[in-house]
Amino acid sequence: MLPVFVLLLPLAEIAGFVIVGRAIGIAATLALVVLGLVIGSFLLRRQGIGILRRMSAEGRNGTMPGRELLDPAMNVIASLLFIIPGFLSDIVAILLLIPPVRNLLWRSIAKRFVVVGGNGGGFSTSSHPDFRSRPSKSGDSKVVDLDEEDYHREPNSKSPWSGKQLGD
């Protein structure tokens, strides 16, 4: 799916340039592209890459990067999308800057996290009531427990570890 997206996005952006260029003219289209670059650069400078470093540090320390880090991270993503020339990426960037869209995104992301409890392993859920927590089987386990719908394995009869004797 990703290779198809990577191939189709530039074509869609080119089509957007053609459509907007016909509607408002070449000069106005180029001005909008430059305006997107300026807005993206301004937002990126304002938020900075520091937010991504803070999220990485919190992940390494065993705490879940929470809502207070997600909003600035979305600003960084939106600023990068503004810097990319094209109108579709700018539309997605504008959507990321709208608070109700952020709230919807946060709710969908928070539902997908399963936080494993333990001493020093896993993420803390005390300050994040949106997250589901499952007890780990051993106190210091760093194993994430997945639901049946998240992961399943089909038996492989050709595997030497399938439990069948050779020659069966």
For each residue, the residues with C-beta under 8 A, 3 or more apart:
1: 4 5
2: 5 6
3: 6 7
4: 1 7 8
5: 1 2 8 9
6: 2 3 9
7: 3 4 10 11
8: 4 5 11 12
9: 5 6 12 13 88
10: 7 13 14
11: 7 8 14 15
12: 8 9 15 16 88
13: 9 10 16 17 85 86 87 88 89
14: 10 11 17 18
15: 11 12 18 19
16: 12 13 19 20 86 87 88
17: 13 14 20 21 29 86 87
18: 14 15 21 22
19: 15 16 22 23
20: 16 17 23 24 29 32 87
21: 17 18 24 25 26 29
22: 18 19
23: 19 20
24: 20 21 28 29 32
25: 21 28 29
26: 21 29 30
27: 30 31
28: 24 25 31 32
29: 17 20 21 24 25 26 32 33
30: 26 27 33 34
31: 27 28 34 35
32: 20 24 28 29 35 36 87
33: 29 30 36 37 85 86
34: 30 31 37 38
35: 31 32 38 39
36: 32 33 39 40 82 83 85 90 93
37: 33 34 40 41 82 83 85
38: 34 35 41 42
39: 35 36 42 43 79 82
40: 36 37 43 44 78 79 80 81 82 83 84 93
41: 37 38 44 45 79 83
42: 38 39 45 46 79
43: 39 40 46 47 75 76 78 79 82
44: 40 41 47 48 49 76 79 80 83
45: 41 42 48
46: 42 43 75
47: 43 44 50 51 72 75 76 79
48: 44 45 51 76
49: 44 52 53 76
50: 47 53 54
51: 47 48 54 55 69 72 73 75 76
52: 49 55 56 73 76
53: 49 50 56 57
54: 50 51 57 58 65 69
55: 51 52 58 59 65 69 73
56: 52 53 59 60
57: 53 54 60 61
58: 54 55 61 63 64 65 69
59: 55 56 62 63 65
60: 56 57
61: 57 58
62: 59 120 121 122 123 124
63: 58 59 123 124
64: 58 113 115 123 124 125 128 131
65: 54 55 58 59 69 70 73
66: 69 70 127 128
67: 70 71 106 128
68: 71
69: 51 54 55 58 65 66 72 73
70: 65 66 67 73 74 102 106 109
71: 67 68 74 75 102
72: 47 51 69 75 76
73: 51 52 55 65 69 70 76 77
74: 70 71 77 78 96 97 102 105
75: 43 46 47 51 71 72 78 79 96 97
76: 43 44 47 48 49 51 52 72 73 79 80
77: 73 74 80 81 93 96
78: 40 43 74 75 81 82 92 93 94 96 97
79: 39 40 41 42 43 44 47 75 76 82 83 93
80: 40 44 76 77 83 84
81: 40 77 78 84 89 90 92 93 96
82: 36 37 39 40 43 78 79 89 90 93
83: 36 37 40 41 44 79 80
84: 40 80 81 89
85: 13 33 36 37 89
86: 13 16 17 33 89 90
87: 13 16 17 20 32 90 91
88: 9 12 13 16 91 92
89: 13 81 82 84 85 86 92 93
90: 36 81 82 86 87 93 94
91: 87 88 94 95
92: 78 81 88 89 95 96
93: 36 40 77 78 79 81 82 89 90 96 97
94: 78 90 91 97 98
95: 91 92 98 101
96: 74 75 77 78 81 92 93 101 102 105
97: 74 75 78 93 94
98: 94 95 101 102
99: 102 103
100: 103 104
101: 95 96 98 104 105
102: 70 71 74 96 98 99 105 106
103: 99 100 106 107
104: 100 101 107 108
105: 74 96 101 102 108 109
106: 67 70 102 103 109 110 130
107: 103 104 110 111 130
108: 104 105 111 112
109: 70 105 106 112 113
110: 106 107 113 128 130 131
111: 107 108 130 132
112: 108 109
113: 64 109 110 123 131 132
114: 131 132 133 134 144 145 146 147
115: 64 122 123 124 125 128 131 132 133 134
116: 121 122 123 133 134 136 141 142 143 144 145
117: 122 125 133 134 135 136
118: 121 122 136 138 139 140 141 142
119: 139 140
120: 62 140
121: 62 116 118 136 140 141 142
122: 62 115 116 117 118 136 142
123: 62 63 64 113 115 116 131
124: 62 63 64 115 127 128
125: 64 115 117 128 129 131 133
126:
127: 66 124
128: 64 66 67 110 115 124 125 131
129: 125
130: 106 107 110 111
131: 64 110 113 114 115 123 125 128
132: 111 113 114 115
133: 114 115 116 117 125
134: 114 115 116 117 145
135: 117
136: 116 117 118 121 122 139 141 143 145
137: 141 143
138: 118 141
139: 118 119 136
140: 118 119 120 121
141: 116 118 121 136 137 138
142: 116 118 121 122
143: 116 136 137
144: 114 116
145: 114 116 134 136
146: 114 150 151
147: 114 150 151
148: 151 152
149: 152
150: 146 147
151: 146 147 148
152: 148 149
153:
154:
155: 162
156: 159 162
157: 162 164
158: 162
159: 156 162
160: 166
161:
162: 155 156 157 158 159
163:
164: 157 168
165: 168
166: 160
167:
168: 164 165
